Amino acid sequence: MRRILVIHSTSDPGVEDRIARMAAKPELAAYQFQHIYFFLPEYAREAERDMRARPGEFLEENQASIRQRITRQIEVTEPEMIVVHNGIAFTMAPMAVLNIIAELKERFPQMKFAMQDGPALAETLFANQIQQIFDLSPETQGIVKSMF
C-alpha cells in the first residue's frame, strides 16, 4: 500500500501544519499522500464571516456533492487507502461523514478505509458503523497512528 488519500475537515493553518508534519516523518517516506477536504476552504472562510452558517447542516445537505468530489479525486489519484481525519466535520455531522464514506466504500470495495484513532473509534453510538466501514487491522491502524 503506497498511495493514500487523506480526507480532512477543511484547509486551515492547523491542517496545513499536520500535512507538513506528515510529509516530514521518515516512517511515512514510502507513502504518497493526496489530500482533500469535506469543507472546501471557500466554505470555511464564508462560515467564519457568517455566524449563521452551520457546518453540520452543510454536510448533511451536501452529502451527494461532497461524495462526488471525493469520488473524482479517487478516480484521478487511484489511492489504495482512504484515511479520514476525525476532526470538526465528524464532530459536527458524524452520520453525514459515515454515510459519505460508506457509499464510497460501496463504490470502491477493493479499497481500504481507515479513520484516525480517537474518541470516534471508541464511541459506542457509532461502533457498529465504524466496524463495518473502516479497516481496524493492526497494519492499517499502525499507518494511521504514524500519520497523526
C-alpha positions as CSV (number, residue, x, y, z in Angstrom):
1,M,0.0,0.0,0.0
2,R,1.7,3.2,-1.2
3,R,-1.0,5.7,-2.2
4,I,-3.1,7.2,0.5
5,L,-5.9,9.8,0.2
6,V,-6.4,11.7,3.4
7,I,-9.8,13.4,4.0
8,H,-9.5,16.4,6.3
9,S,-12.4,18.6,7.5
10,T,-11.1,21.7,5.8
11,S,-7.9,23.5,4.9
12,D,-6.6,25.8,7.6
13,P,-3.2,26.6,9.2
14,G,-3.6,23.7,11.6
15,V,-4.3,21.2,8.9
16,E,-1.5,22.6,6.7
17,D,0.9,22.1,9.7
18,R,-0.4,18.5,10.1
19,I,0.2,17.8,6.4
20,A,3.7,19.2,6.6
21,R,4.5,17.1,9.7
22,M,3.1,14.0,8.0
23,A,5.4,14.7,4.9
24,A,8.4,15.1,7.2
25,K,8.1,11.8,9.0
26,P,10.7,9.3,7.9
27,E,8.5,6.3,8.7
28,L,6.0,7.6,6.1
29,A,8.5,8.3,3.3
30,A,7.4,5.3,1.3
31,Y,3.8,6.6,1.1
32,Q,2.4,9.1,-1.4
33,F,-0.3,11.3,0.1
34,Q,-3.0,13.2,-1.5
35,H,-5.3,15.5,0.5
36,I,-8.9,16.5,0.1
37,Y,-11.4,18.3,2.4
38,F,-15.1,17.8,3.4
39,F,-15.4,21.6,3.5
40,L,-13.7,23.5,0.7
41,P,-11.6,26.3,2.0
42,E,-14.0,28.8,0.5
43,Y,-16.9,27.5,2.6
44,A,-14.8,27.6,5.7
45,R,-14.0,31.3,5.2
46,E,-17.6,32.0,4.5
47,A,-18.7,30.2,7.7
48,E,-16.2,32.3,9.7
49,R,-17.7,35.5,8.4
50,D,-21.3,34.4,8.7
51,M,-22.1,33.0,12.2
52,R,-25.4,31.7,10.9
53,A,-23.5,29.2,8.7
54,R,-23.8,25.7,10.2
55,P,-21.1,23.3,9.0
56,G,-23.1,20.3,10.2
57,E,-26.1,21.3,8.2
58,F,-23.9,22.0,5.2
59,L,-22.5,18.4,5.4
60,E,-26.0,16.9,5.8
61,E,-27.4,18.9,2.9
62,N,-24.4,18.4,0.6
63,Q,-23.5,14.8,1.0
64,A,-24.0,13.9,-2.6
65,S,-21.8,16.7,-4.0
66,I,-19.1,16.1,-1.4
67,R,-19.2,12.4,-2.3
68,Q,-18.9,13.2,-6.0
69,R,-16.0,15.5,-5.4
70,I,-14.2,12.8,-3.4
71,T,-15.1,10.1,-6.0
72,R,-13.4,12.2,-8.7
73,Q,-10.3,12.6,-6.6
74,I,-10.2,8.8,-6.0
75,E,-10.6,8.2,-9.8
76,V,-7.7,10.6,-10.6
77,T,-5.3,9.6,-7.8
78,E,-6.2,5.9,-7.5
79,P,-5.3,5.6,-3.8
80,E,-5.0,2.2,-2.2
81,M,-6.4,3.6,1.1
82,I,-8.6,6.4,2.3
83,V,-7.9,7.9,5.7
84,V,-10.5,10.1,7.4
85,H,-9.2,12.6,10.0
86,N,-11.9,12.7,12.7
87,G,-11.9,16.5,13.0
88,I,-14.6,19.1,13.1
89,A,-16.6,17.5,10.2
90,F,-17.0,14.3,12.0
91,T,-17.7,16.1,15.3
92,M,-20.4,18.3,13.7
93,A,-22.1,15.7,11.5
94,P,-20.9,12.2,12.2
95,M,-23.7,10.4,10.4
96,A,-23.2,12.5,7.3
97,V,-19.5,11.7,7.3
98,L,-20.2,8.0,7.9
99,N,-22.8,8.0,5.1
100,I,-20.4,9.6,2.6
101,I,-17.6,7.1,3.5
102,A,-20.0,4.1,3.5
103,E,-21.2,5.0,0.0
104,L,-17.6,5.4,-1.2
105,K,-16.7,2.0,0.3
106,E,-19.6,0.5,-1.6
107,R,-18.4,2.1,-4.8
108,F,-14.7,1.1,-4.2
109,P,-14.9,-2.2,-2.3
110,Q,-11.3,-3.1,-3.0
111,M,-10.0,0.0,-1.2
112,K,-9.2,0.1,2.5
113,F,-10.8,2.8,4.5
114,A,-9.4,4.0,7.9
115,M,-10.1,6.7,10.4
116,Q,-7.8,8.5,12.8
117,D,-7.9,6.8,16.2
118,G,-9.6,8.8,18.9
119,P,-12.9,9.2,20.6
120,A,-14.8,8.4,17.4
121,L,-13.5,4.9,17.1
122,A,-14.4,4.2,20.7
123,E,-17.8,5.9,20.6
124,T,-20.4,3.2,21.2
125,L,-23.1,5.1,19.4
126,F,-21.2,4.6,16.1
127,A,-19.2,1.5,16.9
128,N,-21.3,-0.7,14.6
129,Q,-21.0,1.6,11.6
130,I,-17.3,2.2,12.2
131,Q,-16.6,-1.6,12.4
132,Q,-18.4,-2.1,9.1
133,I,-16.8,0.7,7.2
134,F,-13.2,1.0,8.5
135,D,-10.3,-1.4,8.4
136,L,-9.2,-1.7,12.1
137,S,-6.4,-4.2,11.4
138,P,-3.1,-3.6,13.3
139,E,-1.3,-2.9,10.0
140,T,-3.7,-0.2,8.9
141,Q,-4.0,1.3,12.4
142,G,-0.2,1.4,12.6
143,I,0.0,3.5,9.4
144,V,-2.8,5.8,10.6
145,K,-1.2,6.2,14.0
146,S,2.1,7.2,12.3
147,M,0.2,9.8,10.3
148,F,-1.4,11.7,13.2
